[in-house]
Amino acid sequence: MGRWRDGRGELTVRGERDDGSPVVRVPLEIATSYRARTKGLLGRDCLDGALLLSPAGSVHTFRMRMPIDVAYLDRRLRVVAVRTMPPGRLGLPRLRARHVLEAEAGAMEGWGLRVGAHVSIEPDSP
């Protein structure tokens, strides 16, 4: 897992420990620069897929227009927590979290993304 850059890619969601859950592929926006992470989903009404904030250990939803799902990932890209946050909230930092995924509320449940699941990130070629 090298260093990512701002841009687009694909998120692959695998179930917990190869439990037979289907593999799901999701369009991904990658935000690694300070500017891109700070902007995040502010000012948007929707998101096609997910947004990866890296590095990140917590998020907030102040000035957001929609509720979002938030998944906290450890350094091995395993999900350590998943929350749905309405606008105007401050998420608690997660001790082992190194990256955060954001998506429209309800999307992560549809992807089968839950605690213990493993994801992979494939950036688009420059």
N, C-alpha and C positions, 0 to 999 in steps of 0.2 A: 504494500500500500504506500505509494510515494506521496509526495506533496501535491495537493490539488491546487488549481488556479480558478479564479472566477470564470464562470462559463456555464456550459450545459453538459449534460451527461445522462446516464441511466442508473437508476436505483434498482437493485434486484433484492427481493425479499424472500428469504428462505425460512421455513418453519423452525421450531425448536428442535435442535439435535436431529435433523433429518427425520422428523416424525411422519413423513409422508404427505405433509402439506404441499400444495402446489407452489411452484416458483412463480412469483409475480414480478413483472418488469414495469417500472414507472418512470415517466419523464422526470428529469431532475435538473434543477438550477443549483449551481454551486457558488457559494459566497465565502471567500476566504480572506479577502482584503478587509481592512477595518471599515472602509466606506461601504462596501457591499453588505457586510454583516450588520452595520448600523441601520442601513435602509431596510433590509429584510423584506417583510411583506407590507410595510407601511404604505398607505395610500392605495392599496389594491382591493378590488372587490371579489377577486377569485384567483385561483392558482390551478394550472393544469399540471398535476403531478405533485412534486415535493420540492422543498428548498432545503439544502444542506448548509448549515452554518458551522464553520470550522476554522479555528478552534472555538468552542463555546461550551459552557457548563450550565447556563441558565438563559432564560429569555423573559421578555415582558410583552404584553399586548396593549400597552398604552398607545392611543391614536390609531389603533387598528379598526377596520370596518367590519370584520367578521370573526367568529370564533374559529379557533384552530386546534388541530391535534399537534401535540409536541411529543417527539420520541427522543430520549436521551441515550446516546451511544457511548460505549466505552472505547478504549483504544483499539480493541479487536473488532469493532463494529457490531458488537452484540448489544441488544436493547436492554437497558437497565431500568427504564421507567417510561410509561406512556401516560399522557394527561391530555384532557381537552380543556382549553382555556378560553373563556369569553373575553371580549375586549376589556381593557382597563385593569388587567391583573399583572402581578409580578410573580413569576415562577421562582420557586426555591432552587438554589443551586444543588446539583446532584454531585456527590463526592467523587464518584468514578467517571462521571461524564466528561468526554473530550470533544464530542460533536453533538449537534442537535439537528433533528429533522423536523420541519414544519410542513403541514398540509391542511387543506380545508377540513373542518370538523367532520368526523365520520369516515373520512377516507382511509385512515390507517386500519380501522376495524375491517373494512372491506378487503384490504390487502393481506389480512392475517398477521399484521405487525403487532406483536405483543411482547411482554417481558420474556427474555430468553431467546427470541428470534435473532437470526444473524442476517445482516445485509451486506451487500457489496456495492461499491461505487465504481462506475466505469465512465470516466470523463470522455467527451467527444474529442476527436483528434483536432489539434489546432489548425 
